[in-house]
Amino acid sequence: MKPDYVDVAIIGSGPAGLSAAVELRRQGVQRVVVIERENTPGGVPRHCGHPPFGFREYGRIYSGPDYARRNVAEARSAGVELRLGHTVTHLGQGGCLHLVSTAGAVTLQAKRVLLATGVRETPRAARLIGGDRPLGVINTGALQAYLYLHNLKPFERPLIIGTELVSLSSILSCRRAGIKPVAMIEPNVRATARWPLSLFPRFCGVPLHFGAQLLDIHGSGRVEAASVRLANGQLARFECDGVLLTGNFLPEASLVRQSHLLLDPNSGGPVIDQYGRCSDPAYFAAGNLLRPVETAGWSYREGASIARLLAKDLRGEIPTAHHTLAIRCRAPLKLCVPQRFAPTGVAGLEHLQLRVSQATEGELTVYADGVPVWSKPMACLPERRILIPVAALKLNASIQQLDVDFVGHAHATPAQGDTP
Ligand SMILES: Cc1cc2nc3c(=O)[nH]c(=O)nc-3n(C[C@H](O)[C@H](O)[C@H](O)COP(=O)(O)OP(=O)(O)OC[C@H]3O[C@@H](n4cnc5c(N)ncnc54)[C@H](O)[C@@H]3O)c2cc1C
């Protein structure tokens, strides 16, 4: 089968993929194709039927579906080709992609590929929840698709698990549909979402239990109840007709896992250098595939930044990296993106992005060849963004080793307003 040749193929039409596509066209790249497995483009915001999306991008506030439509319209008017209903099934060496659609299989050869396949929530099986297997146990993504795309109510009185931003937005989605959550539970001692947003469940009349662990789901056919161990050790039974498993995001990296590209076990996404370039330099990556989890706005801006670097690379302005350094980080740091640094002397992404695995207060320090080059006292919480400005590190092309260390102590005191 003869391949179709393109300049850049982008996998995924979410905010990162579409903003990258528009930016590449602005940079003069000729043939830019976005491949999307769904028949409608736009990514996750398409089924987030609530504001606020798009303020920094377009100077006004959109609902998720309107924001997705705006991103698609911008891409179309920039001359981006959208190939919908096509799933990429294989990433080959040097940018050779296998795609399938209802029309059959095709091969696409791109000079560069941008991976922008986003994140998904951890499903029930991977959360090791015991009990029966009744209908009514779903993720927020499925809830939003039921409500906003198909106009269906999957339950009336769910128990919500998790306190991330997406968990709070699920309360909004439930309220709009007339669904009344019986409670929200969180295994940690504080909410994952920032105060004062973490007050939102109680403001909506949804009881919030910290330090509570979902043990069992009961029901023959449909969900009838859920057993929970509360913070004081007591067992509680919540009568409910559904369980909503929220957040606990993982990069949608199935393609990367099956390919020749290096995967970072810490972030769950592909290993990139400071240009967004993967271990095969024909591949770049952007958006939430890189790490769980950021907002649509962040993913949009990251898509555009990495597209600028990709366009530079196509013009030959980024030297080939003969060797790259692994950026080493230790617990309590959980991940660092980018994972590698190419000592080329040409500037790349603005920040190192980090996360901690537990609430920590202390001193965050970057060492170049064992010498501290940047340091800042910080109090950090899991799932919250930590940024180190790369320009402030003043890294030169002769550097041999880069380490990031966070020396401090765990702090588990609930923040003001988070206490039960
Ligand atoms: C359930 C859920 C709710 C969320 N709610 C919010 C919210 O309210 N506000 C917010 O700011 N963020 C929210 N997020 C975070 C969300 O990830 C970002 O808003 C944003 O969508 C990330 O953009 P992206 O371009 O990286 O990926 P996505 O928007 O996820 O787009 C990835 C696209 O890649 C496509 N794709 C994946 N694999 C393939 C393949 N093999 N072949 C072809 N196409 C493929 C997918 O179909 C999808 O359209 C939510 C995420 C989830 C999962």
PDBQT file of the ligand as one rigid body, heavy atoms in Angstrom, charges set to zero:
ROOT
HETATM    1  C1  LIG A 501     -13.586  13.181  32.058  1.00  0.00    +0.000 C 
HETATM    2  C2  LIG A 501     -12.701  14.393  31.933  1.00  0.00    +0.000 A 
HETATM    3  C3  LIG A 501     -13.207  15.635  32.290  1.00  0.00    +0.000 A 
HETATM    4  C4  LIG A 501     -12.387  16.777  32.201  1.00  0.00    +0.000 A 
HETATM    5  N1  LIG A 501     -12.910  17.989  32.564  1.00  0.00    +0.000 NA
HETATM    6  C5  LIG A 501     -12.153  19.104  32.399  1.00  0.00    +0.000 A 
HETATM    7  C6  LIG A 501     -12.707  20.410  32.665  1.00  0.00    +0.000 A 
HETATM    8  O1  LIG A 501     -13.857  20.555  33.044  1.00  0.00    +0.000 OA
HETATM    9  N2  LIG A 501     -11.886  21.493  32.469  1.00  0.00    +0.000 N 
HETATM   10  C7  LIG A 501     -10.603  21.373  32.034  1.00  0.00    +0.000 A 
HETATM   11  O2  LIG A 501      -9.913  22.389  31.847  1.00  0.00    +0.000 OA
HETATM   12  N3  LIG A 501     -10.061  20.150  31.806  1.00  0.00    +0.000 NA
HETATM   13  C8  LIG A 501     -10.808  19.017  31.968  1.00  0.00    +0.000 A 
HETATM   14  N4  LIG A 501     -10.249  17.792  31.693  1.00  0.00    +0.000 N 
HETATM   15  C9  LIG A 501      -8.823  17.687  31.346  1.00  0.00    +0.000 C 
HETATM   16  C10 LIG A 501      -8.624  17.545  29.814  1.00  0.00    +0.000 C 
HETATM   17  O3  LIG A 501      -7.680  16.529  29.658  1.00  0.00    +0.000 OA
HETATM   18  C11 LIG A 501      -8.149  18.868  29.188  1.00  0.00    +0.000 C 
HETATM   19  O4  LIG A 501      -9.158  19.830  29.350  1.00  0.00    +0.000 OA
HETATM   20  C12 LIG A 501      -7.888  18.815  27.674  1.00  0.00    +0.000 C 
HETATM   21  O5  LIG A 501      -8.964  18.213  26.991  1.00  0.00    +0.000 OA
HETATM   22  C13 LIG A 501      -6.588  18.122  27.318  1.00  0.00    +0.000 C 
HETATM   23  O6  LIG A 501      -6.389  18.345  25.939  1.00  0.00    +0.000 OA
HETATM   24  P1  LIG A 501      -5.565  17.338  25.040  1.00  0.00    +0.000 P 
HETATM   25  O7  LIG A 501      -5.554  17.951  23.682  1.00  0.00    +0.000 OA
HETATM   26  O8  LIG A 501      -4.299  17.001  25.696  1.00  0.00    +0.000 OA
HETATM   27  O9  LIG A 501      -6.411  15.955  24.996  1.00  0.00    +0.000 OA
HETATM   28  P2  LIG A 501      -7.922  15.570  24.732  1.00  0.00    +0.000 P 
HETATM   29  O10 LIG A 501      -8.838  16.709  24.810  1.00  0.00    +0.000 OA
HETATM   30  O11 LIG A 501      -8.178  14.397  25.616  1.00  0.00    +0.000 OA
HETATM   31  O12 LIG A 501      -7.908  15.050  23.217  1.00  0.00    +0.000 OA
HETATM   32  C14 LIG A 501      -7.271  13.860  22.833  1.00  0.00    +0.000 C 
HETATM   33  C15 LIG A 501      -7.920  13.372  21.556  1.00  0.00    +0.000 C 
HETATM   34  O13 LIG A 501      -7.125  12.303  21.024  1.00  0.00    +0.000 OA
HETATM   35  C16 LIG A 501      -7.984  11.364  20.425  1.00  0.00    +0.000 C 
HETATM   36  N5  LIG A 501      -7.270  10.085  20.317  1.00  0.00    +0.000 N 
HETATM   37  C17 LIG A 501      -6.751   9.343  21.340  1.00  0.00    +0.000 A 
HETATM   38  N6  LIG A 501      -6.146   8.232  20.850  1.00  0.00    +0.000 NA
HETATM   39  C18 LIG A 501      -6.281   8.286  19.499  1.00  0.00    +0.000 A 
HETATM   40  C19 LIG A 501      -5.859   7.421  18.436  1.00  0.00    +0.000 A 
HETATM   41  N7  LIG A 501      -5.171   6.279  18.677  1.00  0.00    +0.000 N 
HETATM   42  N8  LIG A 501      -6.177   7.758  17.153  1.00  0.00    +0.000 NA
HETATM   43  C20 LIG A 501      -6.865   8.902  16.890  1.00  0.00    +0.000 A 
HETATM   44  N9  LIG A 501      -7.295   9.754  17.869  1.00  0.00    +0.000 NA
HETATM   45  C21 LIG A 501      -6.986   9.452  19.146  1.00  0.00    +0.000 A 
HETATM   46  C22 LIG A 501      -9.169  11.316  21.382  1.00  0.00    +0.000 C 
HETATM   47  O14 LIG A 501     -10.330  10.797  20.764  1.00  0.00    +0.000 OA
HETATM   48  C23 LIG A 501      -9.313  12.801  21.770  1.00  0.00    +0.000 C 
HETATM   49  O15 LIG A 501     -10.245  13.464  20.939  1.00  0.00    +0.000 OA
HETATM   50  C24 LIG A 501     -11.046  16.651  31.766  1.00  0.00    +0.000 A 
HETATM   51  C25 LIG A 501     -10.550  15.385  31.394  1.00  0.00    +0.000 A 
HETATM   52  C26 LIG A 501     -11.363  14.257  31.464  1.00  0.00    +0.000 A 
HETATM   53  C27 LIG A 501     -10.814  12.918  31.032  1.00  0.00    +0.000 C 
ENDROOT
TORSDOF 0
